[in-house]
């Protein structure tokens, strides 16, 4: 809900809060779309927005005895979404995955992969499997 000043105009800080809330909800919707896509492919959703001591993983799917860690990026276009994933975030995701495996009594020898799911404003999804080999 926007906060209006005496002139009836929306205050700048209220616009910022509203924009942040819209972005948050848009991100949640993108994650739900991506989760549904993986589930139609036969993957079992293990966790959403799993948070460990090293960071957060958007989606984690069970794949047989292994796991697929998925980072979801939403933007106007697939290219812009892909640009939003930097090396520091990749490192945090890898550390979070190690933390996840340790907390679930799994070794680093567990089969796993890192995917990036790109979502554009039309809601189209492009999944890049083993994405970190592409960065």
Secondary structure, 3 states (H helix, E strand, C coil): CCCECCCCCECHHHHHHHHHHHHHHHHHHHHHHHHHHHHHCCCEEEEEEEEECCEEEEEEEEECCEEEEEEEEECCCHHHHHHCCCHHHHHHHHHHHHHHHHHCCCCCCCCEEEEEEEECCCCCEEEECCHHHHC
